[in-house]
Amino acid sequence: MLAEHLKIIRKQKGFTQQKLAEKTGLAFNTITKIEQGVGDSPTLKTLLKLADVLGVGLDELVGRSHKV
């Protein structure tokens, strides 16, 4: 759920994975792994950084709303 919603929202906002990594201060590999759904689950801190930069709430980011 998170993987597909992050990718959709990122593209809607006009961010590349690299640009999102730069804006959030996260590693490019972290963004890639989250979007692919591989590796450990992201921390709350990571999710908050992504949501803040993308201008969405956590619910929308993880797919708990019907906005996406």
C-alpha positions in Angstrom: 0.0 0.0 0.0 2.6 2.5 1.1 4.8 1.7 -1.9 2.2 2.4 -4.5 0.8 5.5 -2.8 4.2 7.0 -2.3 5.0 6.5 -6.0 1.7 8.0 -7.1 1.9 11.0 -4.8 5.5 11.6 -5.6 4.7 11.7 -9.4 1.6 13.9 -8.8 3.8 16.4 -7.0 6.4 16.4 -9.8 9.2 14.9 -7.8 11.8 12.4 -9.1 13.1 9.9 -6.6 16.3 11.8 -6.4 14.6 15.1 -5.8 12.5 13.6 -3.1 15.6 12.1 -1.4 17.3 15.5 -1.5 14.3 17.4 -0.1 13.7 14.9 2.7 17.3 14.3 3.5 16.8 10.6 3.0 19.1 8.4 1.0 18.0 7.8 -2.6 18.2 4.0 -1.8 15.7 4.5 1.0 13.2 6.1 -1.4 13.7 3.3 -3.9 13.3 0.5 -1.4 10.1 2.0 0.0 8.6 2.4 -3.5 9.6 -1.2 -4.3 8.2 -2.5 -1.0 11.5 -4.2 -0.1 13.5 -4.0 3.1 12.4 -3.0 6.6 9.4 -1.0 7.2 10.2 2.7 7.3 10.2 4.4 10.6 7.7 7.0 11.7 10.3 9.7 11.4 10.9 8.7 7.7 7.2 8.7 7.0 6.8 12.1 8.6 9.6 13.5 6.4 8.0 12.1 3.3 4.5 13.4 4.2 5.8 16.8 5.1 7.8 17.3 1.9 4.9 15.9 -0.3 2.4 18.1 1.6 0.1 15.2 2.5 -1.0 13.6 5.8 0.2 10.2 7.0 -3.1 8.6 6.3 -3.0 9.7 2.6 0.6 8.6 2.3 0.0 5.1 3.5 -3.3 4.8 1.7 -5.8 5.1 4.5 -7.8 7.8 2.7 -9.6 7.9 -0.6 -7.8 10.9 -2.0 -5.3 8.9 -4.1 
